[in-house]
Amino acid sequence: MSKSYTNLLDLASGNFPAMGPSREKKRLPRVMTVPGVISELDDDQANSVSSDVPSSVAQDRVIIVANQLPVKAKRRPDNKGWSFSWDEDSLLLQLKDGLPEDMEVIYVGSLKVDVDLSEQDDVSQLLLDRFKCVPAFLPPDILTKFYHGFCKQHLWPLFHYMLPFSATHGGRFDRSLWEAYVSANKIFSQRVIEVINPEDDYVWIHDYHLMVLPTFLRRRFTRLRMGFFLHSPFPSSEIYRTLPVREEILKALLNADLIGFHTFDYARHFLSCCSRMLGLEYQSKRGYIGLEYYGRTVGIKIMPVGIHMGQIESVLRLADKDWRVQELKQQFEGKTVLLGVDDMDIFKGVDLKLLAMEHLLKQHPKWQGRAVLVQIANPARGRGKDLEEIQAEIHATCKRINETFGRPGYEPVVFIDKPVTLSERAAYYTIAECVVVTAVRDGMNLTPYEYIVCRQGVSGSESSSESSAPKKSMLVVSEFIGCSPSLSGAIRVNPWNIEATAEAMHEAIQMNEAEKQLRHEKHYRYVSTHDVAYWARSFFQDMERTCKDHFKRRCWGIGLSFGFRVVALDPNFRKLSIDAIVSAYLRSKSRAILFDYDGTVMPQTSINKAPSQAVISIINTLCNDARNTVFVVSGRGRDSLGKWFSPCKKLGIAAEHGYFMRWSADEEWQNCGQSVDFGWIQIAEPVMKLYTESTDGSYIEIKESALVWHHRDADPGFGSSQAKELLDHLESVLANEPAAVKSGQFIVEVKPQGVSKGVVAEKIFTTMAESGRHADFVLCIGDDRSDEDMFEIIGNATSSGVLSSNASVFACTVGQKPSKAKYYLDDAAEVVTMLEALAEASAPPSFEVGASDSP
């Protein structure tokens, strides 16, 4: 865990207070749409995770949290107070169409205007009453550092693949900006906490401004149903890992139940970061992708957002009658219009588009005087030197092109550098032959979608001659934007390749009409069915599915600051209580203690794998108790285990998963394998060598009875991929051999058939029973897939009569993960602590001999 944020605000102490004692005014009441008494949220209730509203009368609500509320605000003409209205262009407002009709929606976010401190309570009440909006007011110093600082100087460039190479290019990481980002997210969380009903509400958080908000909310409400959707790109792990607070943000996002991305590429990059930085591997089950994180399954959703069809179609009905369409048709009569509509920022590639237009006019002179690029530039939302340089370059290029190729009555580039309404934009879409998007990186970009719908028009609104005409449209789009994979009929380009982009524009405007029509129809079918309501409905359904077992599991929070996470476990899977096992240990007379070695009493990360003197002492104390039969059951070879545990004379050892076995140091090794045919080694070893040569960091371990291919030190992604390939390869070539191929933690192993830790456990129990010492206490502990065989045997042993009928059985895995064991301990240190407690409970050997019940 990074130490970069220790003692940051209240986080390090785990103290996430609600807004409370410091405010004189009472908090906002919780919002309900059913009759009943609405109680104020007093301080005691604020610190409770239970709802004040009985779930039988409460209905599901969704609280949508984003940086900005979907409302417009302006001062009243008399300068007394504010007037508010819905922002019809806001995605947050549009997505309501995809939510259940009876679902209440509450918005939490900031306003685009500064509201004086004295007016904030009144504005809050007004917005809550009339718009069901809860404003988060950020102090000016935090707002500047949070939005223009951390969001726009660090996250936005990095997520668009721009590295801070120098102080003048991208800037250096500023710790105070990160602290402001955390403070702002905390303020948003306090506003959510004021209105949330945690047992009934869903929370849907939007975009990179609020990536640590899930931790604040999860800390308060461990079972809260919460989703997050990222509207920007997520960069590759090579880019993301440069962020100094990389792990803090990843861990915060993983406190959500569902994390959404526009494209598979963005999701793949996120999963790669989780794998490389946190060691988490994802699984795909029946089409759903999930990450196992401390017993919780965090869902990964891939679904590109769409446009609001109703809004654009209603604008078209107005625009069609508008004089603007006819005026534009007259203005560009006889011309072929290519259109660009972009925000003015450094990643939209407007400069590259202009250079491509210039190249088109040079290479294809026939378009001089005929082709016009209309470029609409929406006002910049960011600021900085890089943006100023791009703007200067764009204006200079426009001027050069128009001076070179312009003539009376013909201007090859029409640059519109001012806000354009959706109605006027629709008019331009209507008359454009092709839309060109050359962004070098963009999360989604809905311009092509809007263009397709505008070119389709709306039935009954046009003259009969135009209405019956075939609909057609052409798109030239950058392969680096989120909508590109969805538009299979578009001409995709690498915008950095000016010549190829120019040729794509040429191909688009000279393509035959039938081809344009076919491409348009294909796109319109997709865009009209995958609209914003479809996207919201799909995301919300997945959030419901991911959260459906929340109230069936036992949950609790652990960890400080952004290391905080919730452990969620099946009610039957619980942490092993040292008091409980010691109590059972003291009551018993015949005990079997079986433990794995690597990852169980020895941490996987240790370089020196020999047991410590403390571990040797604990094991000797357990072995010296005559009531105990103690075995280490490991996949390691007998030589290393025999050497390491040579001081433990009474310790039983099962090496190589039980192929070799001895009951004490005085006894000979027994060969427990069913087969002595090792001809399969000559087949398996060359295959493993092939994969070792091609996988840097891997190696082969040759045991007496097995071959093991290790890839712990290889690249995580490549090593895992190669392990799957090797597993398939070996299973294929060894199909008719007396050998079993197994995969484990960073290994692929080939061993004789009929050899497993389960067989070892069964043999130990049977031998004890045959000597009249039916075990009435069994402790079996391990961390790996091979140990699951032991846990399974233990589960069946009591019913088969091998164990005492009243035996206390403790099957325990290391780490919280799906297992056949009923208990778990967190790590090797806890295992050693538990064994030490058992050792202390054993009587000294001198007093034990006379009291022994051993035969």
RAQUIKA-V45837 format. One record per helix or strand of 3 or more residues. SS is the DSSP state (h for helix, s for strand). FROM is the first residue (numbers start at 0). TO is the last residue. Records with the same first field share a line. If there is no record, write none. Layout:
SS: FROM-TO / FROM-TO
//
This chain:
h: 10-12 / 42-45 / 90-97 / 116-130 / 139-158 / 174-194 / 207-209 / 212-219 / 236-239 / 245-252 / 263-277 / 308-320 / 322-330 / 349-362 / 364-366 / 384-404 / 421-430 / 446-455 / 463-466 / 483-485 / 497-509 / 512-528 / 531-546 / 549-551 / 560-562 / 577-586 / 612-622 / 637-643 / 655-657 / 679-693 / 715-732 / 756-769 / 784-799 / 827-840 / 844-850
s: 60-67 / 70-74 / 81-85 / 103-109 / 132-134 / 200-205 / 224-228 / 257-260 / 281-284 / 287-292 / 295-301 / 335-342 / 370-377 / 412-415 / 433-436 / 474-477 / 490-492 / 553-557 / 564-568 / 590-594 / 627-632 / 651-654 / 659-661 / 698-701 / 705-709 / 738-743 / 746-751 / 776-781 / 807-813 / 822-824
//
